[in-house]
Structure formats: C-alpha cells, structure tokens
Amino acid sequence: MIVRRIRDEDGPTYVLLPGYMFDTWSLDKLASKLSNSSVIIVEHTTNNTAVCLSLWAEELNHLLSTLGVEKYYLIGYSMGGWLAQYYAQAYPDNIEGLILCGTCWANDFSKFSATNWIDFLDYLYSLERHTFVKVSLWNSLSCVSKNDQAYLSEVQSLINSNFPRYQDCLYQIKLMTLLVNRGLKSSFVEKTLVLYSHHDRVIPAPLSRNLVKHYSVVDTYSLDGGHLFVHEHAAECSRIIERWVGAV
C-alpha cells in the first residue's frame, strides 16, 4: 500500500480509496478539484502482502497516522467503497464522514464470483495491450464518453501510463472476496454521502441506493456518466462533496 499526499491546505481532509484495477488515476481528477483541503490518495499495491482485511486496515491507519492525519472524510470509489466501509467499521472515531461513489454494500453484489473474476483477469492479460485497455473500459464508460474521441484518448492514455500489475489486481480480487464472504456490519459513521450513476453497468444504481438501509443518516445524489463518473464528471462530484461537507 502507498499513501500519497496530493495537497496539504487548511480545510477538510479527504482520504481517497480508488477502485479495482484502474487505481489512483481514476480519482486524480476529483482530487485536484477538491479545493481548500488536504487530499490523500491510497494506492492498492502489493508485494505478496498477506490477504487480510484487518491487516490492511491496520496498515492504512498506521500510514495515515505517520502523516499526522487523525480525522478525515473517507471517499471510497467502486471496490474502494467496500474497503472504505470496512475501514469505517474498524476505525469509526477517525471518520468525519463517509463518501461512497459508484459502490454498494458488498453482500448485495450477488454477481461477484472470485473464480469468474480471476478467469476474466487472466483473459485480459492474454490480450495485446490496446485490446486490454479497450475491453477493460467498455462497461465503465458512458456511451457519451465512448463516442467522445478526445476523452476516450485521454483515459486510454491514463491506463497505458498507469498500466495495472497483474499481482495488484489479483490481490484486490482476493480482498473483494473477503469482503463479500465476511459480511460488512453497519458502521457507527453517522454522516454518509452516496453518489451513483443511473447508467452504471458495473454497480447498478439500485444497489447503490440500497446503502440507505445500512446507515442512519444518508444523502444520495445521482449523476450522469458510467461507472467512471467520478472521472467523467469530476467537477460535479467535487461540488456535491464540498456542499455536503460544508452542510454537515
């Protein structure tokens, strides 16, 4: 795991947990637009790290503590949203608020199968790189973005520049498997914001909306875009987050 400080300014502190495979580049644009704040982003890397949720949470808490970060808003995108919910259970006193983007309650994601995901991962890595990029983006982008050649070139370039390592992806799948099998418990976090897209083909909107069943105080907002709406519409996401943080 690598914890990287993007910016250190007065104001709220945000800790960003990216999703499966695309990792930090998918949230860099959002991070850059969260003004007047301290922003930290977490990279899901591994060097044969033991696949253990409690150790993962302990390591993240330790790394944040070494940066002098004690209270923060935790932003989890996609699989990072599952991890954010687990971390909020483990360290609720550290969390000012939980912001969940394009994600759901792990146990609600019934179509998750570790075997199928690993098989698909092996298939992706058998492809030539340009085909790998095209296939991995297909379900994540909206039709508008897929038809916008300038934007499509931008995200393809980002993936190529930050090409995912197989072992990191496998580690993330194993973490997801633990989260699905373990069963999350409702968190003590009292302030939760859920952002989702009606056109998300990875985490369908109804699953995101179901998060209201698990938290006592939840605000929800829907946006345009596909599963990568946090990148496609980063400016709008940041405005919603900043208004919500200011209100709470």
C-alpha contacts under 8 A as a table, 3 or more apart, distances in Angstrom:
res1	aa1	res2	aa2	distance
1	M	42	V	7.01
1	M	43	E	5.68
1	M	44	H	5.32
1	M	45	T	4.88
1	M	46	T	6.28
1	M	59	E	7.89
1	M	60	L	7.65
2	I	42	V	5.77
2	I	43	E	5.01
2	I	44	H	7.05
2	I	45	T	6.83
3	V	40	I	6.82
3	V	41	I	5.90
3	V	42	V	4.58
3	V	43	E	6.34
3	V	60	L	7.89
3	V	63	L	6.79
3	V	64	L	7.52
4	R	40	I	5.59
4	R	41	I	5.29
4	R	42	V	6.27
4	R	43	E	7.80
5	R	8	D	7.22
5	R	38	S	7.84
5	R	39	V	6.02
5	R	40	I	4.30
5	R	41	I	6.36
6	I	31	A	7.39
6	I	32	S	7.86
6	I	38	S	7.53
6	I	39	V	5.33
6	I	40	I	5.56
6	I	41	I	6.99
7	R	37	S	7.28
7	R	38	S	5.22
7	R	39	V	5.18
7	R	40	I	7.22
8	D	37	S	6.65
8	D	38	S	4.27
8	D	39	V	6.55
9	E	36	N	5.90
9	E	37	S	5.01
9	E	38	S	5.03
10	D	36	N	6.14
10	D	37	S	5.63
10	D	38	S	6.76
11	G	36	N	5.59
11	G	37	S	4.53
11	G	38	S	6.73
12	P	36	N	7.64
12	P	37	S	5.06
12	P	38	S	6.29
12	P	72	Y	6.92
12	P	73	Y	7.49
13	T	37	S	5.75
13	T	38	S	4.54
13	T	39	V	5.83
13	T	40	I	7.77
13	T	71	K	7.33
13	T	72	Y	4.86
13	T	73	Y	6.12
14	Y	37	S	7.42
14	Y	38	S	6.22
14	Y	39	V	4.89
14	Y	40	I	6.15
14	Y	72	Y	5.55
14	Y	73	Y	4.78
14	Y	74	L	5.92
14	Y	75	I	6.89
15	V	39	V	6.10
15	V	40	I	4.76
15	V	41	I	5.72
15	V	42	V	7.44
15	V	72	Y	6.65
15	V	73	Y	6.22
15	V	74	L	4.95
15	V	75	I	6.00
16	L	27	L	7.49
16	L	31	A	7.95
16	L	39	V	7.65
16	L	40	I	6.16
16	L	41	I	4.66
16	L	42	V	6.16
16	L	74	L	6.17
16	L	75	I	4.74
16	L	76	G	6.03
16	L	77	Y	7.89
17	L	24	T	7.93
17	L	41	I	6.38
17	L	42	V	5.50
17	L	43	E	7.52
17	L	74	L	7.65
17	L	75	I	6.06
17	L	76	G	4.74
17	L	77	Y	6.23
17	L	80	G	4.82
17	L	81	G	7.16
17	L	83	L	7.72
17	L	84	A	6.99
18	P	22	F	7.63
18	P	23	D	5.12
18	P	24	T	5.69
18	P	26	S	6.97
18	P	27	L	6.45
18	P	41	I	7.92
18	P	42	V	7.14
18	P	43	E	7.40
18	P	44	H	7.89
18	P	76	G	6.27
18	P	77	Y	5.18
18	P	78	S	7.04
18	P	79	M	7.22
18	P	80	G	4.95
18	P	81	G	7.91
19	G	22	F	6.47
19	G	23	D	5.66
19	G	76	G	7.62
19	G	77	Y	5.32
19	G	78	S	4.74
19	G	79	M	4.55
19	G	80	G	4.65
19	G	81	G	7.49
20	Y	23	D	6.25
20	Y	78	S	7.07
20	Y	79	M	5.63
20	Y	80	G	7.31
20	Y	169	C	6.93
20	Y	172	Q	6.42
20	Y	173	I	7.81
21	M	164	P	6.00
21	M	168	D	7.78
21	M	169	C	5.63
21	M	172	Q	7.88
22	F	25	W	6.78
22	F	26	S	6.10
22	F	159	I	7.03
22	F	164	P	6.92
23	D	26	S	6.12
23	D	27	L	7.74
23	D	43	E	6.46
23	D	44	H	6.87
23	D	164	P	7.90
24	T	27	L	5.48
24	T	28	D	6.16
24	T	41	I	7.02
24	T	42	V	7.15
24	T	43	E	6.08
25	W	28	D	5.00
25	W	29	K	7.51
25	W	158	L	6.82
25	W	159	I	7.87
25	W	162	N	7.38
26	S	29	K	7.15
26	S	228	L	7.40
26	S	230	V	7.29
26	S	231	H	5.80
27	L	30	L	5.23
27	L	31	A	6.07
27	L	230	V	6.79
27	L	231	H	6.44
28	D	31	A	4.95
28	D	32	S	6.19
29	K	32	S	5.18
29	K	33	K	6.56
29	K	231	H	6.24
29	K	234	A	6.11
30	L	33	K	5.25
30	L	34	L	6.56
30	L	230	V	6.70
30	L	231	H	6.67
30	L	234	A	4.78
30	L	235	A	6.79
30	L	237	C	7.23
30	L	238	S	6.26
31	A	34	L	5.53
31	A	39	V	6.50
32	S	35	S	7.41
33	K	234	A	7.34
33	K	235	A	6.31
33	K	238	S	6.09
34	L	37	S	6.52
34	L	39	V	7.73
34	L	238	S	5.66
34	L	242	E	7.24
44	H	168	D	6.83
44	H	172	Q	7.38
45	T	168	D	5.39
46	T	49	T	5.42
46	T	167	Q	7.18
46	T	168	D	5.68
46	T	171	Y	7.03
50	A	55	L	7.99
51	V	56	W	7.83
51	V	171	Y	6.97
51	V	174	K	6.74
51	V	175	L	6.40
52	C	55	L	5.38
52	C	56	W	6.15
52	C	175	L	7.36
52	C	178	L	7.98
53	L	56	W	4.96
53	L	57	A	6.19
53	L	175	L	6.95
53	L	178	L	7.38
53	L	179	L	7.92
54	S	57	A	5.13
54	S	58	E	6.09
55	L	58	E	4.97
55	L	59	E	6.04
56	W	59	E	5.24
56	W	60	L	6.31
57	A	60	L	5.17
57	A	61	N	6.09
57	A	87	Y	5.83
57	A	90	A	7.31
58	E	61	N	5.11
58	E	62	H	6.06
59	E	62	H	5.07
59	E	63	L	6.14
60	L	63	L	5.16
60	L	64	L	6.14
61	N	64	L	5.22
61	N	65	S	6.07
62	H	65	S	5.03
62	H	66	T	6.27
63	L	66	T	5.18
63	L	67	L	6.64
64	L	67	L	5.17
64	L	68	G	6.57
64	L	69	V	5.38
64	L	70	E	7.43
65	S	68	G	4.95
65	S	69	V	5.36
65	S	70	E	6.48
66	T	69	V	7.45
69	V	72	Y	7.36
70	E	94	N	5.91
71	K	93	D	7.79
71	K	94	N	4.71
71	K	95	I	5.75
71	K	96	E	6.08
72	Y	94	N	6.49
72	Y	95	I	5.38
72	Y	96	E	5.25
72	Y	97	G	7.24
73	Y	95	I	5.86
73	Y	96	E	5.12
73	Y	97	G	4.85
73	Y	98	L	5.93
73	Y	99	I	7.10
74	L	84	A	6.65
74	L	95	I	6.67
74	L	96	E	7.76
74	L	97	G	6.46
74	L	98	L	5.12
74	L	99	I	5.98
75	I	81	G	7.24
75	I	84	A	7.05
75	I	98	L	6.27
75	I	99	I	4.59
75	I	100	L	5.91
75	I	101	C	7.39
76	G	79	M	7.49
76	G	80	G	4.50
76	G	81	G	3.73
76	G	82	W	7.23
76	G	83	L	7.19
76	G	84	A	5.30
76	G	85	Q	8.00
76	G	98	L	7.94
76	G	99	I	6.31
76	G	100	L	5.07
76	G	101	C	6.11
76	G	103	T	7.88
77	Y	80	G	4.75
77	Y	81	G	4.78
77	Y	100	L	6.14
77	Y	101	C	4.68
77	Y	102	G	5.84
77	Y	103	T	6.26
78	S	81	G	5.20
78	S	82	W	7.15
78	S	101	C	6.40
78	S	102	G	5.10
78	S	103	T	4.45
78	S	104	C	7.72
78	S	203	I	7.64
79	M	82	W	5.17
79	M	83	L	6.57
79	M	103	T	6.75
79	M	176	M	7.09
80	G	83	L	4.98
80	G	84	A	5.93
81	G	84	A	4.88
81	G	85	Q	6.21
81	G	100	L	5.46
81	G	101	C	6.71
81	G	102	G	7.74
81	G	103	T	5.53
81	G	104	C	7.22
82	W	85	Q	5.26
82	W	86	Y	6.41
82	W	103	T	7.08
82	W	104	C	7.09
82	W	105	W	6.83
82	W	106	A	6.00
82	W	176	M	7.75
82	W	179	L	7.18
83	L	86	Y	5.03
83	L	87	Y	6.06
83	L	179	L	7.81
84	A	87	Y	5.06
84	A	88	A	6.05
84	A	98	L	7.65
84	A	100	L	7.90
85	Q	88	A	5.09
85	Q	89	Q	6.41
85	Q	98	L	7.81
85	Q	184	L	7.62
85	Q	187	S	7.24
86	Y	89	Q	5.19
86	Y	90	A	6.45
86	Y	179	L	7.93
86	Y	184	L	6.59
87	Y	90	A	4.99
87	Y	91	Y	6.01
87	Y	92	P	7.74
88	A	91	Y	5.24
88	A	92	P	4.86
88	A	94	N	7.92
88	A	95	I	6.62
88	A	98	L	7.68
88	A	187	S	6.37
88	A	188	F	7.71
88	A	189	V	6.92
89	Q	92	P	5.62
89	Q	185	K	7.18
89	Q	186	S	7.45
89	Q	187	S	5.03
89	Q	188	F	6.84
89	Q	189	V	7.98
91	Y	94	N	5.75
91	Y	95	I	7.26
92	P	95	I	5.47
92	P	187	S	7.35
92	P	188	F	6.13
92	P	189	V	6.10
93	D	96	E	7.93
95	I	98	L	6.92
95	I	189	V	6.95
96	E	189	V	7.82
96	E	191	K	7.56
97	G	189	V	6.59
97	G	190	E	7.26
97	G	191	K	5.01
97	G	192	T	5.79
97	G	193	L	7.82
98	L	189	V	7.01
98	L	191	K	6.37
98	L	192	T	4.70
98	L	193	L	6.28
99	I	192	T	5.77
99	I	193	L	4.69
99	I	194	V	6.01
99	I	195	L	7.73
99	I	241	I	7.95
100	L	103	T	6.29
100	L	104	C	8.00
100	L	192	T	7.53
100	L	193	L	6.12
100	L	194	V	4.84
100	L	195	L	6.22
101	C	194	V	5.92
101	C	195	L	4.69
101	C	196	Y	5.87
101	C	230	V	7.38
102	G	194	V	7.99
102	G	195	L	6.30
102	G	196	Y	4.85
102	G	197	S	7.00
102	G	200	D	7.58
102	G	203	I	6.33
102	G	208	S	6.81
102	G	227	H	6.27
102	G	228	L	7.97
102	G	229	F	7.93
103	T	196	Y	7.50
103	T	203	I	6.06
103	T	207	L	7.73
103	T	208	S	5.73
104	C	108	D	6.98
104	C	109	F	7.24
104	C	203	I	7.07
104	C	207	L	5.51
104	C	208	S	4.62
104	C	209	R	7.79
104	C	210	N	7.26
104	C	211	L	6.19
105	W	108	D	5.42
105	W	109	F	7.09
105	W	184	L	7.57
105	W	207	L	7.39
105	W	208	S	7.53
105	W	210	N	7.53
105	W	211	L	6.12
106	A	109	F	5.58
106	A	179	L	6.36
106	A	180	V	5.22
106	A	183	G	7.35
106	A	184	L	7.14
107	N	110	S	6.70
107	N	179	L	7.79
107	N	180	V	5.08
107	N	181	N	7.49
107	N	183	G	6.21
107	N	184	L	7.50
108	D	207	L	6.74
109	F	112	F	5.93
109	F	180	V	7.89
109	F	203	I	7.84
109	F	207	L	7.46
112	F	116	N	7.96
112	F	117	W	7.61
113	S	116	N	5.28
113	S	117	W	6.11
113	S	177	T	7.80
114	A	117	W	5.11
114	A	118	I	6.05
114	A	173	I	6.59
114	A	174	K	7.30
114	A	177	T	6.16
115	T	118	I	5.25
115	T	119	D	6.12
116	N	119	D	5.03
116	N	120	F	6.11
117	W	120	F	5.05
117	W	121	L	6.04
117	W	173	I	7.29
118	I	121	L	4.86
118	I	122	D	6.15
118	I	170	L	7.07
118	I	173	I	7.44
119	D	122	D	5.14
119	D	123	Y	6.25
120	F	123	Y	4.89
120	F	124	L	6.18
121	L	124	L	5.10
121	L	125	Y	6.35
121	L	166	Y	7.95
121	L	169	C	7.89
121	L	170	L	7.95
122	D	125	Y	5.27
122	D	126	S	6.34
123	Y	126	S	5.14
123	Y	127	L	6.86
124	L	127	L	5.48
124	L	132	F	5.50
124	L	135	V	7.80
124	L	136	S	7.79
125	Y	128	E	7.70
125	Y	132	F	6.99
125	Y	166	Y	7.62
127	L	131	T	6.09
127	L	132	F	5.65
128	E	131	T	5.43
128	E	132	F	6.12
129	R	132	F	4.91
129	R	133	V	6.24
130	H	133	V	5.21
130	H	134	K	6.29
131	T	134	K	5.03
131	T	135	V	6.05
132	F	135	V	5.36
132	F	136	S	6.03
133	V	136	S	5.28
133	V	137	L	6.19
133	V	156	Q	6.51
133	V	159	I	6.98
133	V	160	N	7.64
134	K	137	L	5.42
134	K	138	W	6.20
134	K	156	Q	7.78
135	V	138	W	5.25
136	S	139	N	7.24
136	S	140	S	7.55
137	L	140	S	5.14
137	L	141	L	6.22
138	W	141	L	6.22
139	N	142	S	7.87
139	N	201	R	5.85
139	N	202	V	6.65
139	N	226	G	7.68
139	N	227	H	7.45
140	S	200	D	7.28
140	S	201	R	6.83
140	S	202	V	6.79
140	S	226	G	5.55
140	S	227	H	4.62
140	S	228	L	5.51
141	L	145	S	6.01
141	L	146	K	6.28
141	L	225	G	6.85
141	L	226	G	4.61
141	L	227	H	6.14
141	L	228	L	5.83
141	L	229	F	7.68
142	S	145	S	5.25
142	S	146	K	6.26
142	S	199	H	7.05
142	S	200	D	7.87
142	S	225	G	5.00
142	S	226	G	4.20
142	S	227	H	7.58
143	C	146	K	5.06
143	C	147	N	6.23
143	C	226	G	7.90
144	V	147	N	5.27
144	V	148	D	6.28
144	V	225	G	7.75
145	S	148	D	4.96
145	S	149	Q	7.80
145	S	151	Y	6.40
145	S	152	L	6.43
145	S	225	G	7.75
145	S	232	E	7.54
146	K	149	Q	7.12
146	K	151	Y	7.90
146	K	152	L	5.99
147	N	152	L	7.58
148	D	151	Y	5.46
148	D	152	L	5.99
149	Q	152	L	4.96
149	Q	153	S	5.97
150	A	153	S	5.25
150	A	154	E	6.30
151	Y	154	E	4.92
151	Y	155	V	6.43
152	L	155	V	5.42
152	L	156	Q	6.11
153	S	156	Q	5.09
153	S	157	S	6.00
154	E	157	S	5.21
154	E	158	L	6.28
155	V	158	L	4.87
155	V	159	I	6.25
156	Q	159	I	5.25
156	Q	160	N	6.21
157	S	160	N	5.07
157	S	161	S	6.03
158	L	161	S	5.10
158	L	162	N	6.05
159	I	162	N	5.00
159	I	163	F	5.24
159	I	164	P	7.67
160	N	163	F	4.97
164	P	168	D	7.13
164	P	169	C	7.05
165	R	168	D	5.32
165	R	169	C	6.42
166	Y	169	C	5.17
166	Y	170	L	6.17
167	Q	170	L	5.02
167	Q	171	Y	6.08
168	D	171	Y	5.09
168	D	172	Q	6.26
169	C	172	Q	5.07
169	C	173	I	6.30
170	L	173	I	5.13
170	L	174	K	6.32
171	Y	174	K	5.13
171	Y	175	L	6.29
172	Q	175	L	5.02
172	Q	176	M	6.19
173	I	176	M	5.01
173	I	177	T	6.18
174	K	177	T	4.98
174	K	178	L	6.39
175	L	178	L	5.17
175	L	179	L	6.32
176	M	179	L	5.02
176	M	180	V	6.18
177	T	180	V	5.21
177	T	181	N	6.06
178	L	181	N	5.16
178	L	182	R	5.60
179	L	182	R	5.25
179	L	183	G	6.19
179	L	184	L	6.91
180	V	183	G	5.81
180	V	184	L	7.84
186	S	214	H	5.42
186	S	215	Y	6.45
187	S	190	E	8.00
187	S	214	H	7.70
187	S	215	Y	6.82
189	V	192	T	7.13
189	V	215	Y	7.52
190	E	215	Y	7.04
190	E	216	S	6.06
190	E	217	V	5.68
191	K	216	S	7.80
191	K	217	V	5.51
191	K	218	V	6.37
191	K	248	V	7.67
192	T	215	Y	7.15
192	T	217	V	6.22
192	T	218	V	4.80
192	T	219	D	6.43
193	L	218	V	5.69
193	L	219	D	4.89
193	L	220	T	5.89
193	L	221	Y	7.99
193	L	241	I	7.98
193	L	244	W	7.76
194	V	208	S	7.29
194	V	209	R	7.71
194	V	211	L	7.76
194	V	218	V	7.12
194	V	219	D	6.16
194	V	220	T	4.64
194	V	221	Y	6.36
195	L	208	S	7.94
195	L	220	T	5.89
195	L	221	Y	5.01
195	L	222	S	5.82
195	L	223	L	7.27
195	L	237	C	7.90
196	Y	200	D	7.58
196	Y	205	A	6.26
196	Y	208	S	6.45
196	Y	220	T	7.87
196	Y	221	Y	6.53
196	Y	222	S	4.97
196	Y	223	L	6.16
197	S	200	D	5.29
197	S	204	P	7.96
197	S	205	A	6.10
197	S	222	S	5.25
197	S	223	L	4.93
197	S	224	D	5.67
197	S	225	G	6.21
197	S	226	G	6.38
197	S	227	H	7.00
197	S	229	F	7.03
198	H	204	P	7.21
198	H	205	A	5.23
198	H	222	S	6.70
198	H	223	L	7.15
198	H	224	D	7.03
198	H	226	G	7.99
199	H	204	P	7.46
199	H	205	A	7.39
199	H	224	D	7.14
199	H	225	G	6.38
199	H	226	G	5.35
199	H	227	H	7.48
200	D	203	I	5.82
200	D	204	P	5.37
200	D	205	A	6.50
200	D	225	G	7.31
200	D	226	G	4.62
200	D	227	H	4.60
201	R	204	P	5.76
201	R	226	G	6.86
201	R	227	H	6.46
202	V	227	H	6.14
203	I	207	L	6.67
203	I	208	S	7.12
203	I	227	H	7.13
204	P	207	L	5.64
204	P	208	S	6.86
205	A	208	S	5.13
205	A	209	R	6.23
206	P	209	R	5.04
206	P	210	N	6.20
207	L	210	N	5.11
207	L	211	L	7.18
208	S	211	L	5.70
209	R	212	V	6.16
209	R	220	T	7.42
210	N	213	K	5.77
210	N	214	H	7.83
211	L	214	H	5.50
211	L	215	Y	6.91
212	V	215	Y	5.68
212	V	216	S	7.56
212	V	217	V	7.79
212	V	218	V	5.88
213	K	216	S	7.87
215	Y	218	V	6.30
223	L	229	F	7.39
224	D	229	F	6.87
224	D	233	H	7.59
225	G	228	L	6.92
225	G	229	F	4.74
225	G	232	E	6.41
225	G	233	H	7.14
226	G	229	F	5.30
226	G	232	E	7.96
227	H	230	V	7.84
228	L	231	H	5.53
228	L	232	E	6.13
229	F	232	E	4.63
229	F	233	H	5.34
229	F	234	A	7.14
230	V	233	H	5.61
230	V	234	A	5.02
230	V	237	C	6.43
231	H	234	A	4.92
233	H	236	E	5.51
233	H	237	C	6.28
234	A	237	C	5.03
234	A	238	S	6.12
235	A	238	S	5.18
235	A	239	R	6.31
236	E	239	R	5.14
236	E	240	I	6.32
237	C	240	I	5.27
237	C	241	I	6.18
238	S	241	I	5.06
238	S	242	E	5.99
239	R	242	E	5.20
239	R	243	R	6.11
240	I	243	R	5.26
240	I	244	W	6.11
241	I	244	W	5.09
241	I	245	V	6.04
242	E	245	V	5.11
242	E	246	G	6.01
243	R	246	G	5.09
243	R	247	A	6.15
244	W	247	A	5.06
244	W	248	V	6.23
245	V	248	V	5.32
